[in-house]
Amino acid sequence: MADHPSGTGAAAASDIPSLDRLLNAEALRPALDAHGRTQVVAALRRDLDALRRRALDGGLARSELDAAAVAARTSAALDQAAQPRLRAVYNLTGTVLHTNLGRALLPDEAVASVLRALTSPANLEFDLDTGGRGDRDDLIDDLLCELTGAEAATVVNNNAAAVLLMLNALADRREVVVSRGELVEIGGAFRIPDIMKRAGAKLVEIGTTNRTHAADYETAIGPRTAMLMKVHCSNYAVTGFTKSVGIADVAALAHARGLPATVDLGSGTLVDLTQFGLPKEDTVRETIAAGADLVTFSGDKLLGGPQAGLLVGRADLIRKIKKNPLKRALRVGKLTLAALEPVLSLYRAPEFLAERLTTLRLLTRPLRDIQPQAERLRGALAHAAGPGYAVEAVPMFSQIGSGALPVDQLPSYGLAVRYAGSGRPGRHLDKLETLLRRLPVPVIGRIADDALWLDLRCLEARDEAAFAGQLAEPLA
Ligand SMILES: *Cc1c(COP(=O)(O)O)cnc(C)c1O
């Protein structure tokens, strides 16, 4: 550095500037304005300590002592530390409702409602008609009843909480009859037998893995039976020589003995999905109409709303559930209710649903949108990945995810990246996957069959330019 005579040669510990001098240097002003004195002082101390150690080792250059150089390092370290841990990513995994990526995305109406609830007082538990105390469930229970045909409804933190609460409120120290074919484990340590134990209920398993008959339910009913329960086989399918008893028959058996029939519907959908070209899934309304006394389901799976557990069913049972002390521990906050109400309201106009409900829009996104997008983006990804890789626009299959309809796959389109060199592709694909994950907005794909697959179903038109912008420069 010719214009910087002090910037050449080795430096000694005595050349290192003082903390005070640096704090008063003009070069540190932007860092002080952005991060505040407390953090800048701590970062400078760390930097100066490192400089002192390096000076003792004899490896310190004078150029590193410049206030501008110190400021650059300090700002970079503080900017890095200030990055939020929870970040937006591109979900190109092909799994629309990806539990690890936050499941359903909220429609704009819900976002606006959450923003209002965040920044303004709201009538969360305040009755605007009487001026008296209200119940937070009142905000959404009418809507839930209207959409499901149930008599009453309540909401808790998630569906696991809904199942726990239902079992504790209605089956504490009593027996719950469940078919062996339905003893499901959902990813993330939710197992029906474990939840049952924690709720204080005793599980009575009936039938076999592949076949359960009505008589199995009948003979299992005894003086300590609290309910017959059905659980949706969310993430697996029992096929082949199988037999299960439908909810209508289970409900009839239960009712004949004066017991409730309950259903953990898992994803739970409020509309007939076949009208949108999606696979058939029993709706909550159909389940209630078939005789279920209580149904629990998730808010952020097929429903397309915020994380929540919804319980709908007979008024007397919901009343009992709401009186259980666990309800208070598992209740939802105002942000959940703020997001849930507009999402449920969208279901009142089913003709707009496929356009306005983000989850359904993504699930029904036509190939005629996705395929040209893959062809448009192919060149950008090929350029960014570099000559070591071959990128093709190819058809692929998306999944709904979150245990909904595990065996059905949606025709989609995307980019397949293969290693173009000789030898084993694994390490090279891992490296590319890592580089994509380190972009400012990380791109999450999946590696399978010696290729990195980026399914473009969930890259909506409004995000395409920003996505392509990140690929303008070669990665690495
Ligand atoms: C997903 C699922 C759950 C858990 O729901 P969360 O909302 O994730 O707590 C419970 N039961 C079934 C059958 C499920 O599919």
The ligand as an ORCA input file, in Angstrom:
! r2SCAN-3c Opt
* xyz 0 1
  C     -49.454    -34.463     12.737
  C     -50.215    -35.343     13.612
  C     -50.247    -35.133     14.992
  C     -49.468    -34.035     15.635
  O     -49.955    -32.797     15.231
  P     -49.132    -31.461     15.572
  O     -50.056    -30.370     15.148
  O     -47.873    -31.556     14.806
  O     -48.894    -31.471     17.042
  C     -50.992    -35.986     15.765
  N     -51.678    -37.006     15.222
  C     -51.683    -37.240     13.900
  C     -52.461    -38.396     13.368
  C     -50.947    -36.417     13.044
  O     -50.934    -36.625     11.720
*
